[in-house]
């Protein structure tokens, strides 16, 4: 597949001109935010944007309605959230959020730091499209189904499967070689892409995965693992292997108010942004964890794994997107508030049907979209609720 236009994915230095104003996307490799970084984001959201921090499906964050791009750049650079002006958009790295703390075959978070450092150290890799995705799965299978261009999946304490274009390549790597091979695969992708700026992903290149393997000069084995998108949002009280507590917190429609982010920063523990638009507060003592829940649950964070909010995602909608037919976030929130987001599995796919907004009542995971582009749609089995001129179409 070749697109006609170059990738225009936003970053900090290149903003997206959304309908409601400039939008900045800040890469957070592995989703990890130190308390001071969370505080810096909260202050930037309050002082320079619309007062909210949006969590993305790649474990990154966004600020909308940015009023002073220069001031934002300075603040993020000072907080360590913009370590390179050339590689701003290419640091899309998702890792198993609970790795190294709860379960998993191997701790992949040290590999996040090594991969990020390797990307920043390679001038050529600044040419990667902003859509390219790297994943590091500790073997539990939570992120390997997200369709990474280049990823690794732990199959043992010191062995990883190399994923290319979302599938197992058959190559097996030891921990010491994993990052170097991922970086080499990124160089191979750029070589195959050539001057065709419309090829945003490895998936866009015919036989791309096989050609990368050939370029690496490694011999794949016969075994192939299969992956599917998992909807395993870590929510609530999570006991870490070392006896500490982590708290998984859902964020309504992925929009975190700056004031709530300030309270999270004040906990003074590392935060992890997940690809399910939620957060994990890590390394807490039991008493501190109880206090966090008492303070932040009334502020809107979700610690109940059965909450209907965890079933719902939505695109930006109006007023943020000029292509949207309506304010889908308000409509989705009303559906949750009036009990029209139902528990249980989604209905089997059938004939698409259109209905008034107030009649929409859907079970299971669902994504509300303002138009047929369905931006932000999560991977996996999801019911699409798409705005039309006559209400919503249920697909």
URQUI-V304867 format. One record per pair of residues at least 24 apart in sequence whose ideal C-beta (glycine too) atoms are under 7 Angstrom apart, sorted by sequence separation. I is the first residue (numbers start at 0). J is the second residue. D is the distance in Angstrom with one decimal. If there is no record, write none. Layout:
# URQUI-V304867
i,j,d
I,J,D
I,J,D
This chain:
# URQUI-V304867
i,j,d
47,71,5.2
111,135,6.1
187,211,4.5
190,214,6.8
311,335,6.1
90,115,5.8
110,135,5.3
266,291,5.9
334,359,6.0
340,365,7.0
359,384,6.1
151,177,5.1
250,276,5.9
330,356,5.3
184,211,5.3
187,214,4.0
250,277,5.8
308,335,5.8
30,58,3.7
43,71,5.8
90,118,6.0
107,135,4.0
134,162,7.0
187,215,6.5
249,277,4.9
250,278,6.4
307,335,5.2
89,118,6.0
248,277,6.2
311,340,5.7
107,137,4.8
151,181,6.6
247,277,6.4
248,278,4.7
310,340,5.7
27,58,6.1
43,74,5.2
106,137,6.8
184,215,6.5
27,59,5.3
86,118,5.9
105,137,5.5
149,181,5.3
183,215,5.8
247,279,5.2
248,280,6.7
262,294,6.3
359,391,5.2
361,393,6.5
26,59,5.3
27,60,6.1
86,119,5.3
104,137,5.9
105,138,6.5
246,279,7.0
262,295,6.1
307,340,4.1
25,59,6.2
57,91,5.4
103,137,3.3
104,138,3.4
245,279,5.4
246,280,4.5
353,387,5.8
356,390,5.7
24,59,5.9
25,60,5.0
39,74,5.9
58,93,5.1
89,124,6.3
103,138,5.6
149,184,4.8
180,215,6.7
245,280,6.5
345,380,6.6
355,390,4.6
356,391,6.1
57,93,6.0
83,119,5.1
89,125,6.5
103,139,5.4
149,185,6.1
245,281,4.8
259,295,6.8
262,298,6.8
276,312,6.9
331,367,4.3
353,389,5.5
354,390,5.3
24,61,5.0
82,119,6.2
102,139,6.2
164,201,4.6
165,202,7.0
246,283,6.6
330,367,6.5
345,382,4.8
353,390,5.5
354,391,6.3
23,61,6.6
86,124,6.9
89,127,4.3
163,201,6.3
164,202,4.9
245,283,6.8
353,391,6.8
22,61,6.0
23,62,4.9
39,78,3.7
86,125,4.9
93,132,6.9
98,137,3.9
243,282,5.1
244,283,4.6
259,298,5.0
353,392,4.7
85,125,4.3
89,129,6.6
91,131,6.3
95,135,7.0
148,188,6.7
168,208,5.9
233,273,7.0
243,283,6.0
259,299,6.6
327,367,4.5
22,63,5.2
39,80,7.0
88,129,3.6
91,132,5.0
92,133,4.7
93,134,4.9
94,135,4.3
95,136,5.4
232,273,6.9
243,284,6.8
244,285,5.7
259,300,6.7
327,368,6.5
351,392,5.4
352,393,5.5
23,65,5.2
36,78,5.0
89,131,6.6
91,133,6.3
95,137,4.3
166,208,6.4
170,212,6.6
246,288,5.6
327,369,4.8
351,393,6.5
20,63,6.6
22,65,6.9
35,78,6.4
36,79,6.4
92,135,7.0
164,207,5.6
232,275,4.4
234,277,7.0
351,394,5.0
19,63,6.2
20,64,3.8
21,65,4.3
36,80,5.8
95,139,5.9
164,208,4.4
168,212,5.5
244,288,4.2
325,369,6.1
19,64,5.6
20,65,6.7
163,208,3.7
232,277,5.3
246,291,5.8
324,369,5.5
17,63,6.6
95,141,5.3
107,153,6.9
233,279,5.8
246,292,6.7
323,369,2.7
324,370,6.2
21,68,6.6
95,142,5.6
170,217,5.4
248,295,6.9
322,369,6.8
323,370,5.9
23,71,6.1
94,142,6.9
105,153,4.2
133,181,6.5
163,211,5.5
251,299,6.1
322,370,5.0
93,142,5.1
104,153,4.2
163,212,7.0
170,219,5.0
171,220,6.3
320,369,6.0
25,75,6.3
103,153,6.9
169,219,2.9
250,300,6.8
322,372,6.8
14,65,6.2
104,155,6.1
105,156,5.6
168,219,5.8
169,220,5.1
249,300,6.9
93,145,6.4
104,156,6.2
148,200,5.6
169,221,6.9
236,288,6.8
248,300,4.3
249,301,3.2
317,369,6.7
148,201,4.2
169,222,6.8
248,301,6.3
310,363,6.3
313,366,6.8
316,369,4.5
14,68,6.0
169,223,6.0
248,302,6.1
310,364,5.3
311,365,5.8
312,366,4.9
313,367,4.1
314,368,5.0
25,80,5.6
310,365,6.2
314,369,5.5
167,223,4.6
246,302,6.8
167,224,4.5
249,306,6.2
251,308,5.2
127,185,6.3
249,308,5.8
252,311,6.9
327,386,6.0
11,71,6.8
12,72,6.6
249,309,5.1
314,374,4.4
11,72,5.9
117,178,5.7
121,182,6.6
124,185,5.6
252,313,5.5
314,375,4.8
325,386,4.9
28,90,5.2
127,189,6.7
324,386,4.2
29,92,5.6
123,186,6.5
126,189,5.9
312,375,6.3
323,386,6.8
324,387,6.8
11,75,5.7
26,90,4.0
28,92,4.1
30,94,6.9
114,178,5.0
160,224,5.7
324,388,6.7
26,91,6.3
29,94,4.2
113,178,4.5
117,182,4.7
312,377,5.7
30,96,6.1
123,189,6.5
110,177,6.0
114,181,6.1
234,301,6.8
235,302,5.0
110,178,5.8
234,302,6.5
235,303,6.9
105,174,6.9
130,199,4.3
131,200,6.6
235,304,5.4
11,81,5.3
130,200,5.7
234,304,4.3
128,199,4.5
12,84,6.2
152,224,6.6
12,87,5.2
57,132,6.5
234,309,6.7
11,87,5.5
252,328,5.5
10,87,4.1
232,309,5.7
10,88,4.0
29,108,5.9
252,331,6.6
8,88,5.8
252,332,6.9
29,111,3.5
144,226,4.3
28,111,5.4
143,226,4.3
144,227,4.8
145,228,6.4
144,228,4.0
144,229,5.7
140,226,6.5
28,115,4.4
141,229,5.2
140,229,5.8
141,231,5.1
10,129,6.6
8,129,3.0
6,128,3.9
8,130,5.6
6,129,5.4
6,130,5.5
145,274,6.3
142,274,6.4
230,364,6.2
97,233,5.9
101,237,5.9
96,233,6.2
101,239,5.6
100,239,4.5
101,240,6.0
100,240,6.4
101,245,6.9
100,245,6.0
230,379,5.9
228,378,3.4
228,379,3.3
227,379,6.9
96,271,4.7
96,273,4.8
93,274,5.2
100,281,6.3
96,279,5.3
5,196,3.8
5,197,7.0
4,197,6.5
6,199,4.7
1,195,6.0
3,197,5.9
2,197,3.7
1,197,4.5
54,250,5.8
1,198,5.9
2,199,6.6
54,253,4.3
53,253,5.8
53,254,5.6
54,255,6.4
1,203,6.6
0,203,4.6
51,254,4.9
52,255,4.5
51,255,6.4
51,256,5.7
52,257,6.6
50,256,6.6
51,257,6.5
50,257,5.2
52,260,5.6
45,257,4.3
60,272,6.4
44,257,4.1
58,272,4.7
58,273,6.1
41,257,4.5
58,274,4.9
57,274,6.0
54,272,5.6
56,274,5.4
41,260,3.8
40,260,6.2
41,261,4.5
56,276,6.7
54,276,4.2
37,260,5.7
38,261,6.5
41,264,6.3
37,263,5.7
38,264,3.9
37,264,4.0
34,264,4.8
146,378,6.3
34,267,4.8
37,270,5.5
145,378,5.5
34,268,6.8
144,378,6.3
33,269,6.1
31,269,6.0
32,270,4.4
31,271,5.8
32,272,6.5
30,271,4.6
30,272,4.0
30,273,6.1
27,272,5.6
63,319,6.3
19,318,4.8
18,318,6.0
19,319,4.6
18,319,5.9
17,319,5.3
18,320,5.6
17,320,6.6
18,321,4.0
56,375,6.3
56,377,6.0
